[in-house]
Amino acid sequence: MAVTLSILAILLGIGIPAFSKSLAAWQRDRATKALIAHMQLARTEAIKRSRRVVICNSSDASTCSAPANKDWKNGWIVFEDDNANGLRDAAEPLMAASGAFPGIQSMQANNAIKRLVYQPNGLMTSGMSTMSVTPRAGPTQKIVINRIGRVRLDQ
């Protein structure tokens, strides 16, 4: 019994740190893929609807966060920006929303961008940016967004 418990303790001592790293990587990848999917949705909808579409960080899944809040870890929304003010008004349709992702320490752009704006032709008015997705443990994943609205992953 003591030998079995000793072996179990050793296996757990080896396995738990490896599992923690895998969990952190999974959480980071999940948040990264969700943000990329919503960026692609926004670009596609802007072209399809011939309207401006905005993605902004949001903590309530309904309105854009205050200008001082540049972190996207609490979630974001995708909406049609009919009046081109960059904020979601009550009459503007909400296309998608995402809440906070567990295990994410921060999600911020290199230029502290608060919103991504896609024009009806699919180009971005907000320019090129790099969004860093940092988990509580493990390496950061970078999402590079070019001027024409396409995204790619970088380490």
GUGUSE-693689 format. One record per residue: residue number from 1; x, y, z of N, C-alpha, C in turn. Coordinates in steps of 0.1 Angstrom, whole numbers, plus 2048, in hexadecimal, padded with zeros to 3 digits. Each point is the difference from the previous one (the first is absolute). Example, Ala and Ser with C-alpha at 12.3 -4.5 7.8 and 13.67 -1.06 7.14 Angstrom:
BEGIN
1, 884, 7C7, 84E, 7F7, 80C, 800, 809, 80C, 800 $
2, 7FC, 80B, 7F9, 809, 80B, 800, 7F8, 80B, 808 $
***
This chain:
BEGIN
1, 808, 7F4, 800, 7F8, 80C, 800, 809, 80D, 800 $
2, 80A, 800, 808, 809, 80B, 801, 808, 802, 7F3 $
3, 804, 7F5, 7FA, 807, 801, 7F3, 7F6, 806, 7F5 $
4, 7F4, 7FB, 800, 7F6, 805, 7F6, 7FD, 80F, 802 $
5, 7FF, 804, 80D, 7FE, 80E, 802, 80C, 809, 7FC $
6, 80C, 7FA, 803, 80C, 807, 7FC, 801, 802, 7F1 $
7, 7FD, 7F5, 7F8, 800, 801, 7F2, 7F5, 80A, 7FB $
8, 7F5, 800, 806, 7F5, 809, 7FC, 804, 80E, 803 $
9, 807, 803, 80B, 804, 80D, 803, 80B, 805, 7F6 $
10, 809, 7F7, 7FC, 80A, 804, 7F6, 7F9, 803, 7F3 $
11, 7F7, 7F8, 7FB, 7F9, 802, 7F4, 7F8, 80D, 800 $
12, 7FA, 803, 80B, 7F8, 80C, 801, 80A, 80C, 800 $
13, 80B, 7FF, 807, 80A, 80B, 800, 805, 803, 7F2 $
14, 801, 7F6, 7F8, 805, 802, 7F2, 7F4, 804, 7F7 $
15, 7F5, 7FB, 802, 7F5, 802, 7F7, 7F9, 80E, 802 $
16, 7FE, 805, 80C, 7F9, 80C, 802, 806, 80C, 7FA $
17, 80D, 802, 801, 806, 80C, 7F8, 7FE, 7FF, 7F1 $
18, 802, 7F4, 7FB, 7FE, 7FE, 7F1, 7F1, 803, 7FD $
19, 7F7, 7FC, 808, 7F2, 802, 7FE, 7FD, 80F, 801 $
20, 806, 807, 809, 7FE, 80F, 802, 805, 807, 7F3 $
21, 80B, 7FC, 7FB, 805, 807, 7F4, 7F6, 7FD, 7F4 $
22, 7FC, 7F4, 7FF, 7F6, 7FD, 7F5, 7F3, 807, 801 $
23, 7FB, 802, 80D, 7F4, 807, 802, 802, 80F, 7FD $
24, 80B, 806, 804, 802, 80E, 7FC, 801, 802, 7F1 $
25, 807, 7F7, 7F9, 801, 801, 7F2, 7F2, 7FE, 7F9 $
26, 7F8, 7F7, 805, 7F3, 7FE, 7FB, 7F7, 80D, 802 $
27, 801, 806, 80C, 7F8, 80C, 803, 804, 80B, 7F7 $
28, 80D, 802, 7FE, 805, 80A, 7F7, 7FC, 7FE, 7F2 $
29, 801, 7F4, 7FB, 7FC, 7FD, 7F2, 7F1, 802, 7FE $
30, 7F8, 7FC, 80A, 7F2, 802, 7FF, 7FC, 80F, 7FF $
31, 806, 808, 808, 7FD, 80F, 7FF, 805, 805, 7F3 $
32, 80C, 7FC, 7FC, 805, 805, 7F3, 7F7, 7FC, 7F4 $
33, 7FC, 7F4, 800, 7F7, 7FB, 7F5, 7F3, 807, 800 $
34, 7FA, 803, 80C, 7F4, 807, 801, 801, 80E, 7FA $
35, 80B, 807, 804, 802, 80E, 7FB, 802, 800, 7F1 $
36, 808, 7F7, 7FB, 802, 7FF, 7F2, 7F3, 7FD, 7F8 $
37, 7F8, 7F7, 805, 7F3, 7FD, 7FA, 7F7, 80C, 7FF $
38, 800, 808, 80B, 7F8, 80C, 800, 805, 80B, 7F7 $
39, 80D, 801, 7FF, 806, 809, 7F6, 7FD, 7FC, 7F2 $
40, 800, 7F4, 7FD, 7FC, 7FB, 7F2, 7F1, 802, 7FE $
41, 7F8, 7FE, 80A, 7F2, 803, 7FF, 7FD, 80F, 7FD $
42, 807, 808, 807, 7FE, 80F, 7FF, 804, 804, 7F1 $
43, 80B, 7FB, 7FC, 805, 804, 7F2, 7F6, 7FB, 7F6 $
44, 7FC, 7F4, 801, 7F6, 7FA, 7F7, 7F3, 807, 800 $
45, 7FB, 803, 80C, 7F3, 807, 801, 801, 80F, 7FA $
46, 80B, 806, 802, 802, 80E, 7FB, 7FF, 7FF, 7F1 $
47, 806, 7F7, 7FA, 800, 7FF, 7F1, 7F2, 7FC, 7FB $
48, 7FA, 7F6, 807, 7F3, 7FB, 7FC, 7F5, 80A, 802 $
49, 800, 808, 80B, 7F5, 809, 802, 803, 80E, 7FB $
50, 80D, 802, 7FB, 804, 80D, 7FB, 7FE, 80B, 80B $
51, 804, 7FC, 80C, 7FF, 809, 80C, 80D, 7FF, 808 $
52, 802, 80A, 808, 80C, 800, 80A, 7FC, 7F6, 80B $
53, 80A, 7F7, 803, 7FE, 7F7, 80B, 80C, 802, 80A $
54, 7FC, 800, 80D, 80A, 803, 80A, 801, 7F4, 80A $
55, 80D, 7FD, 804, 802, 7F7, 80C, 806, 809, 80A $
56, 7FA, 800, 80C, 806, 808, 80B, 800, 7F7, 80D $
57, 809, 803, 809, 800, 7F9, 80D, 7F4, 804, 808 $
58, 7FB, 7F6, 807, 7F3, 802, 807, 800, 7F7, 80C $
59, 7FC, 805, 80C, 7FF, 7F7, 80B, 7F1, 7FC, 803 $
60, 7F7, 806, 7F9, 7F2, 7FD, 802, 7F9, 7F9, 7F4 $
61, 807, 7FD, 7F6, 7FC, 7FA, 7F3, 7F4, 807, 7FA $
62, 800, 80E, 802, 7F6, 808, 7FA, 805, 80D, 7FB $
63, 809, 806, 807, 806, 80D, 7FC, 80F, 800, 801 $
64, 806, 809, 7FA, 80F, 801, 800, 804, 805, 80E $
65, 80C, 7FB, 804, 805, 804, 80D, 805, 80F, 800 $
66, 802, 805, 80C, 805, 80E, 801, 80D, 802, 7F9 $
67, 803, 80C, 7FB, 80C, 802, 7F8, 80D, 7FD, 808 $
68, 800, 801, 80D, 80C, 7FD, 808, 803, 7F1, 800 $
69, 7F6, 7F7, 7FE, 802, 7F2, 800, 804, 7FB, 7F3 $
70, 80D, 7FC, 7FF, 806, 7FC, 7F3, 801, 7F0, 7FF $
71, 7FD, 7FA, 80B, 801, 7F1, 801, 7F4, 7F9, 7FA $
72, 802, 7F6, 7F8, 7F5, 7F9, 7FA, 7FD, 7F3, 807 $
73, 806, 7FD, 80B, 7FF, 7F3, 807, 7F2, 7FD, 806 $
74, 7F8, 80B, 802, 7F2, 7FE, 805, 7F6, 7FE, 7F5 $
75, 804, 800, 7F4, 7F7, 7FE, 7F5, 800, 80B, 7F6 $
76, 7F7, 7FE, 7F6, 7FF, 80A, 7F5, 7F2, 7FE, 7F9 $
77, 7FD, 80A, 7F8, 7F3, 7FF, 7F8, 803, 804, 7F2 $
78, 7F8, 7FA, 7F7, 801, 804, 7F1, 7F2, 805, 7FD $
79, 800, 80C, 7FA, 7F4, 807, 7FC, 801, 808, 7F4 $
80, 7F4, 803, 7FA, 7FF, 808, 7F4, 800, 80F, 805 $
81, 809, 808, 7FB, 801, 80E, 805, 7FA, 809, 7F5 $
82, 7F3, 801, 801, 7F9, 808, 7F6, 803, 80F, 800 $
83, 802, 806, 80C, 803, 80E, 800, 80F, 804, 801 $
84, 809, 7F6, 7FE, 80E, 801, 7FF, 807, 807, 80D $
85, 7FA, 7FE, 80B, 806, 807, 80C, 809, 7F6, 808 $
86, 801, 7F4, 7FC, 808, 7F6, 807, 7FB, 7FA, 80D $
87, 7F4, 804, 803, 7F9, 7FB, 80C, 7F3, 7FA, 7FD $
88, 7FC, 7F6, 807, 7F3, 7F9, 7FD, 7F5, 808, 806 $
89, 7F7, 804, 7F8, 7F3, 806, 804, 7F5, 7F6, 801 $
90, 7F6, 803, 806, 7F5, 7F6, 802, 7FA, 7FB, 7F3 $
91, 7FF, 808, 7F6, 7FA, 7FC, 7F3, 80A, 7F8, 7F7 $
92, 80C, 800, 804, 80A, 7F9, 7F7, 801, 7F1, 803 $
93, 7FF, 7F8, 7F6, 7FF, 7F1, 802, 80D, 7FA, 806 $
94, 7FF, 7F8, 80A, 80B, 7F9, 806, 801, 7F3, 7F8 $
95, 80C, 7FD, 7FB, 802, 7F4, 7F8, 805, 7F4, 808 $
96, 809, 804, 809, 806, 7F5, 809, 805, 807, 80C $
97, 802, 7F7, 80B, 805, 805, 80C, 808, 7F4, 806 $
98, 80B, 804, 808, 808, 7F6, 806, 802, 805, 80F $
99, 800, 7F7, 809, 802, 803, 80E, 80F, 7FE, 803 $
100, 803, 800, 80D, 80E, 7FE, 805, 804, 7F2, 7FE $
101, 80D, 7FE, 7FE, 805, 7F2, 7FF, 809, 7FD, 80C $
102, 7FD, 7F5, 807, 808, 7FD, 80C, 80E, 7FD, 7FC $
103, 809, 803, 809, 80E, 7FE, 7FF, 808, 80A, 7F7 $
104, 7F9, 80A, 7FC, 807, 80B, 7F8, 803, 80B, 809 $
105, 80D, 804, 800, 805, 80B, 808, 7FD, 80D, 7F9 $
106, 803, 801, 7F3, 7FD, 80C, 7F9, 7FF, 7FD, 7F1 $
107, 7F8, 809, 7F9, 7FF, 800, 7F1, 800, 80F, 7FC $
108, 80C, 804, 7FB, 802, 80E, 7FD, 807, 802, 7F3 $
109, 7FD, 80B, 7F9, 806, 803, 7F3, 80D, 808, 803 $
110, 80A, 7FF, 7F7, 80C, 807, 802, 7FF, 80F, 800 $
111, 7F6, 805, 7F9, 7FD, 80E, 800, 7F4, 804, 808 $
112, 7FC, 7F7, 80A, 7F5, 802, 809, 7F3, 804, 7F9 $
113, 7FE, 7F9, 7F5, 7F4, 803, 7F8, 7F4, 7FB, 808 $
114, 7F5, 807, 7FF, 7F4, 7FD, 807, 7F6, 7F9, 7F7 $
115, 800, 803, 7F4, 7F7, 7FB, 7F6, 806, 7FD, 7F3 $
116, 7FA, 7F6, 7F9, 804, 7FD, 7F2, 7F4, 804, 7F7 $
117, 803, 808, 7F7, 7F5, 805, 7F7, 802, 7FB, 7F2 $
118, 7F6, 7F9, 7FB, 801, 7FB, 7F2, 7F6, 808, 7F7 $
119, 806, 805, 7F5, 7F8, 808, 7F7, 7F8, 7F6, 7F7 $
120, 7F6, 806, 7F8, 7F8, 7F7, 7F7, 809, 7F9, 7F6 $
121, 80C, 805, 7FC, 808, 7F8, 7F7, 809, 7F6, 807 $
122, 7FF, 7FE, 80D, 808, 7F6, 807, 80D, 806, 806 $
123, 804, 80C, 7FC, 80C, 806, 805, 7FE, 805, 80E $
124, 80A, 802, 808, 7FF, 805, 80E, 804, 80F, 800 $
125, 7F8, 807, 808, 803, 80E, 802, 80A, 801, 80C $
126, 800, 7F6, 808, 809, 801, 80C, 80E, 7FD, 7FE $
127, 804, 7FC, 7F3, 80E, 7FD, 7FD, 805, 7F2, 805 $
128, 80C, 7FE, 7FE, 807, 7F3, 804, 801, 800, 80F $
129, 7FF, 7F4, 806, 802, 7FE, 80E, 804, 7F2, 803 $
130, 806, 7FE, 80C, 803, 7F3, 805, 7FA, 7FE, 80E $
131, 7F7, 7F6, 801, 7FA, 7FD, 80D, 807, 7F5, 807 $
132, 804, 802, 80C, 807, 7F6, 808, 7F6, 7F9, 80A $
133, 7FF, 7F3, 7FF, 7F8, 7F9, 809, 809, 7F9, 80A $
134, 800, 804, 80D, 809, 7FB, 80A, 7F8, 7F8, 80A $
135, 803, 7F3, 801, 7FA, 7F8, 80A, 806, 802, 80E $
136, 7FA, 7FB, 80A, 806, 802, 80E, 80D, 7F8, 801 $
137, 802, 7F6, 7F8, 80D, 7F8, 800, 802, 7FC, 7F1 $
138, 80D, 801, 7FC, 803, 7FC, 7F3, 803, 80C, 7F7 $
139, 803, 7FC, 7F3, 804, 80B, 7F7, 7F4, 807, 7FA $
140, 803, 80C, 7FC, 7F6, 809, 7FA, 7FE, 7FD, 7F1 $
141, 7F4, 801, 7FB, 7FD, 7FE, 7F2, 7FD, 80D, 7FA $
142, 805, 803, 7F4, 7FD, 80D, 7FA, 7F8, 7FE, 7F4 $
143, 7F6, 809, 7FE, 7F7, 801, 7F4, 804, 80C, 7F9 $
144, 805, 7FF, 7F4, 804, 80B, 7F8, 7F4, 803, 7F6 $
145, 7FB, 80C, 800, 7F5, 805, 7F8, 806, 80A, 7F6 $
146, 7FF, 7FD, 7F3, 806, 809, 7F7, 7F5, 80B, 7FB $
147, 805, 809, 7F9, 7F7, 80C, 7FC, 7F4, 7FB, 7F8 $
148, 801, 7F5, 7F9, 7F4, 7FC, 7F8, 7F7, 7F7, 808 $
149, 803, 7FE, 80D, 7F7, 7F9, 808, 802, 7F1, 802 $
150, 80B, 7FB, 7FA, 803, 7F2, 801, 808, 7FE, 80D $
151, 7FF, 7F4, 805, 807, 7FD, 80D, 80A, 7F4, 7FE $
152, 80A, 800, 808, 809, 7F4, 800, 806, 7FF, 80E $
153, 804, 7F4, 803, 806, 7FD, 80E, 80F, 802, 7FF $
154, 806, 805, 80B, 80E, 801, 801, 804, 7FD, 80E $
155, 80C, 7FB, 802, 804, 7FD, 80E, 807, 80C, 807 $
***
